[in-house]
Amino acid sequence: MEALLWTTAIVVAIALGMSYPGWRLKRALAQPFPPAWLTILEQNIPIYSRMQPELQAQLQRLVQQFLFQKKFVGCEGLEVDDEIRVTIAGQACLLLLNRFTRVFRKLHTILVYPSAFLVPRNHADEAGIVNPVRQELLGESWGDGRVVLSWDHVQRGAGDWTDGQNVVLHEFAHQLDSESGSNNGAPFLGHPGSYRDWSAVLSRDFNNLRHEAMFQRQSVLDHYGAVSPAEFFAVATETFFEKPWQMAERHAELFDQFQQYYRVDPRAWLAPPAPEHSDPQAGAPPPSYGTVYGQWQ
């Protein structure tokens, strides 16, 4: 009898332990969305006010879950406040709208630097000799559940939602990419048959971008996407959310693939761009940050 009681007690304890995190999350999500957080979303995510009320409510709930589950760490003396947390969470969670999600299930920590940061890298020179160097980055996505961001460039991305460059969207796209088991530009698509069209369209447009980058031809997609398939996916994600009209016009099939994957149409949140006029500099490549993103290897 005593053994049975002990067994029952252990089973109950395990059940309670397993259900406690879920109970805490439900309790957190039941709280009203703080008005101060809403103000931050309205001020730092320009498209928020143009989203349908249903999507706004979804984003608020995703932000609440993100901030409940993820840890923020300020680096080099940066003090993380609600503006930093809500701005980053709000932009990241745009990638999760309209679908069942565990909210970046592998991610647990976001490291935030005041500005671009230096990371150690190994660089091979022309003779093949590998030397240690320090590279300046705006953001980096790691495979151990961490994302590193420059707050200065997070603010720049929030301030201009039409330039196709957003470090938060870029690095969190890498997090989604890695959920399929590898960071290769093919995130989890849900159905095996989806990968055939995805691979055909993205491979073609990736190779086209490599060609445009090689000859310094203008493109809707930032030339940094030509680095690798993983970077192409992240850059195309930035373009999809910030330059959807141009992407839909010049890369229709690519836009369709991303619309199926992200399950939103950002054209509803942004006015069509003004018609482009002929420009003697039209052949020049699009402007870039001057530094590069990072990606775990």
Secondary structure, DSSP 4 states (H G I P E B T S, - for coil): -HHHHHHHHHHHHHHHHHHHHHHHHHHHHTSPPPHHHHHHHHHH-TTGGGS-HHHHHHHHHHHHHHHHH-EEEE-TTPPP-HHHHHHHHHHHHGGGTTS---SSTT--EEEEESS-EEEEEEEE-TTS-EEEEEEEEEEEE-TTSEEEEEHHHHHHHHH-TTSS--HHHHHHHHHHHHTTTS-SS----SSTTHHHHHHHHHHHHHHHHHHHHHTT---SS-GGGGS-HHHHHHHHHHHHHHSHHHHHHH-HHHHHHHHHHH---GGGTSPPPPPP---TTTTSPPP--SSEEEE--
